């Protein structure tokens, strides 16, 4: 009997002195988070369950009552009155945080320190409109469903298509991305969460981004990798701006010029002349051309850090930074729709 009592005492003492090393699953917190993007609010942050699809409202302040850890918490529990249940977990990067955890000092971080600034939304210092000549893209992506379309009258046979609208941060290079609820690229684009888009936006996007209509889900990748890094627009607004800029580029006469040269070789000098004619002297300086196998595949258009809805593409290009770049060697071929043999 004495041995059992002593053993229990030893166990209690051991647990008592080890308590300081226990990492709590969560702890009380006081403060607020002001939403900078429309993140999902989860019942379970581990399982990412959101049965009623509740999301934060941008610019709204929510009271915090719990954090997932004492030091540098990355999840906070808040109350949303119209949600069921109202207690929800939201990620730190979803807003500007002013919080105290336990008895510690305040933490005014807005999505992390300098070490994760390349995943913090709202820090962009420029944008890039990324466009593709779909027939050339499809030469090296023949398995994609959108690449099975060979109709010469289709939009992608005669126009540049939308790859994406990318907010960039110069100090991050190509690594400014995944600022939202998805932090890593999944195995397939369709493994990203579905996007809830208005019918009109979805229809317009399906025209300028063939992947969105064909079901290979490029639109999901572009939102979660790039779109979530800006805080200005909702998902629909983000794509409406990108669609408008794509159409402005095409309708300026550049798409007609390229499509009229389908199957031919175009000099960079001729392309530069067309860009400047369409969007103003020196506009070509905001262009980067990407070729593969001699074919023009991508056109990247540099834009300033503020892109107002309805703004003219030519005006934005004049405000952008950078110099003309190309890996095409002075000329490129314009690939026709359908696969080359």
N, C-alpha and C positions, 0 to 999 in steps of 0.2 A: 504493500500500500504506500509506504513512504517513498519507494522508488518511483511510483506513478505520479505522486504529488510533486516530487522534485523535477521529474521530466516535464510536467505541465508548466511548472514555474520557469524552467529554462526556455521552453517554447514561447511563453508570454514575454519574457525579457528579450529574447531574440527578435521577436516581432516588433517590440517597442523600439528597440534601438535601430531596427532596419527601416522604420517608418519613413525616415527622412529620405530614403533612397527609392521609395515607391513613386512611380509616375502615375498621377491621377488621370483617369479618362477624361475628366472635365472638372471645372472649378467655377465658383461664382465670379461674376464680373459686373461692373457697372460702367455705363457709358452709352455711346451711340455709334451708329454707322449711317452715313448719308450716301445713298446709292448713286454710283456714277455709271452703272450699266444695269440692264434688266436681267439680272441673274435669276436662276431658279432658286427657290427656297425649299430646302429639303426637310422632310420629317426625320429621315435618317441620313446623316452625311456619309456614312460608310457604304450604305446600299444605294445612295442617291435616289431615294424614293420621294416622289412628289405627286401623290394621288390626284390632287385637284389642280395641278399645273400652276401653282402660285409662283409669281415672279415679283421681284422688287420693282418699285416704281422709281425711275431716275429722278434724282434731286430730292427724294423723300427721306426724312430722317427716321430711323428705327432705334428703339431702345434695346440695348444689349443687357442680358442678365446671366449669361454663361459663356465661357470660353473653353476651347478644347485643351489648353495647357497654360501654365503660368507665364512662361517665357516665350515671347514672340508667337503668340497664338495665330493660327491661320484659319480657324473657323470660329464663328460666334453664333450663339443662339439668341434669337430675337422673338418678339411677339408681333404677329400680323393679324389684326382684329378680324378681317374677313376670311381668313384661312381656316381650314378644318383638318387637323387641329391647328390652333394659332401659334404654337411654339415651333419655330423652324430654325434650321441651321443654314447659315450663308457663309460663303468663303470671303476671306479678308480682301481679296483683290476686287470685290464687287463694289467697293465704295471707300470713302474717306472715314477713317476710324479714329474715335476719341474714346479711350477705354482704360479702365484700371482693373487689373485682375488680382483677386485676393487682396493682400495688403500692399501690393507693389505700386510703383509710380505709374504715371500716365503714359500712354503709348499713342502718339498722334500720327502714326504711320498711315499712309494712304495706299497700301498695297505692297509694303515691303521696302527694304532699304536698297542701297545701291547695288548689292549683290544680285538682286532679282529685278532690277529696273527694266531689263529687257523683257519682262513679263508683266509689267505694270501698265495698265491702260491709261490713255490720255497723255502720254509723253511724246507723241509723234512730233517730228519736226519737218516732215515732208510726206508726200503721197506719191505713189506710182500707179498709173493706170496700165495694167498689163493686158495686152491684146495678142491674139493668136491668129495666124492664117491656118484655119482648121485643116484643109487638105494636106498641108505639109506636116502638121502635127500628127495627123493620122498615119502617115507613112511609117512612123516608128511606134504607133500605138494601135495596131490593127485589131486587137482584140476588144477594144472598147465599143460598146453598142452604138455610140454616136458616130463612130467611124465606119459603120456599115452603110451609112447614107451616101448615095452617089448621084443624087438628083442635081443636075446642073442648074436648076432653077431655085434650089434651096437657098436659104439665107447664108449659110456657111460656105456656099460655093462662090459667093459674090461679095462677101463682107468679112471684115475682121470680126472675130468673136471675143467675148469677154473671158479673160482668164481670171482677173481679179482686180480689186482696188486695194492697194496695200498701204496702210499707215507705216511709216518708217521712222526709226530713231538712229541717227548717224553713228552714235557711239556703239550701237549694237550690231552694225553691219547688217547681215542677212538674218540675224537671230532675234529680231524683235517680233515676237509672236506668241500665240497661246496664252493670252492675257485673261482668258475667261475661265469658265467652268471646266473645260477640257484642257489638260496640261500637256498632253502628248499625242502624237499622231497615231491613230489606230492602224491596224493591218490594212483595212479597206476604207475608202471614203464613206461608204454607206454604213460603216460601223459608228460613225459620229451620230449624236442625237439628231432626230428629225428637226427641221426648221418649220415653224408655223408662219406661213406667208399668206398675205392677202391673195385672193384669186387673180386679180389683175397683175400684181407683182410677179406671181408665179408664172403666169402666161407670158409676160414680157421677158422674164428671165430665161424661159425655155427657148425663146427665139435667139437671143444674143449669146446664150451659154448653152450649146447643144447638149452637154452632159446633163444639165438639169432636167431637160425634157426626156432624154433617153434613159435616165435612171442610174447613171454611174456616179451621181452625187457630188460633183465638184463643188456645187454651191455650199454644201455642208463644210467641206474642207476650208474653203475660202473664208467662211464666216468664223469658224472656230480658231483657225490659225491667224487670220489677219483682221477680220471685221471686229472681233471682240476687243482689239487693242485700241479702238477709238471709242469715245464716250459721247460723241455728238449725236449719233443717229441710232434709231431702233434698227432691227434687222431689215424690215421693209424699207425704211428710209435709206439705209446703207445701199441696198441693192437698187433702189430707184435712182439714186445718184450715179451709181456705176453704170446702169443701163443707159441713162441719159448721156453720159460722157462717151460711151461706146458708140451710140448712134450719132453723136456730134462728129466724132472722128470719121466715121464711115460716110456720113452725108455731106462732109466738107469737100467731096470730090476725090479723096484719097482712095476709097474702096473702088470707085469706078475706074480710076487710073490703074489700079492693080489688077482688077478683074479683066479689064480690056487687054492686059498683057499676060493673061493665063497661058501657060505653056512657053512663054518667052523669057528672055533675060532682061532685067532692068538694072541700070546703073544706079549706084548710090547718089550720084549727082542729080539724076533725073528725079529720084524720090525726094531728095532734099528740096529741090525746086518746087515740087508739088506741095510739100508740107509748108514751106514758107508762103506759098501763094494762098494756101487755105487758111493759115493761122497767124500770119504776120511775119515780117522779116526776123530772121534769127530763131524762129520757132523750132527749127530742126535741131537746135542745140539741146533741146530738152528730150531728144529721141535717142533710144538705144535699139539697134537692130541685132537680132539673134538668128543666125543661120545654122543649118545642119544639112550636110550632104549637098551643099550649094543652094538649098531652098531657103527662102525666108520663112521662118517659123514664128517668131515673136517680135512684137514691137512694144517697148516699154516707154511710157510717156511720163516725164518728171513733172510733178505738180507741187505747189506750195503747201505749207502746213495747214492752211485753212482753205477748205473747199466748200463754198456756199452752194446750197441747193439752187439749181437753175443757173449757175454761173456759166459763162461762155468758155469753152475749152481753149480757144485761142488766147483769151485773157489770162487764164490760169497758166498756160504754157509760158507766157511772157513773164509771169511772176515766179516761175520755177527756177531751180538752180541746176547747174551741170553743163557739160559739153557733149556734143554728138559722139556716140560710141557705136562701134560695129565690129563684128567678127566675120563679116561677109566678104571681105577682100575686095571691096570696090564695086561689086555687082552681085546680083542674086537671081535665081530662077523663081518663077511664080508657078507653084504646083497646081495642076487642075484637080478637081474633086475626083475621087476614085483612086485605087491603088495603082502605082506604077509597077510594071512587070519587071 
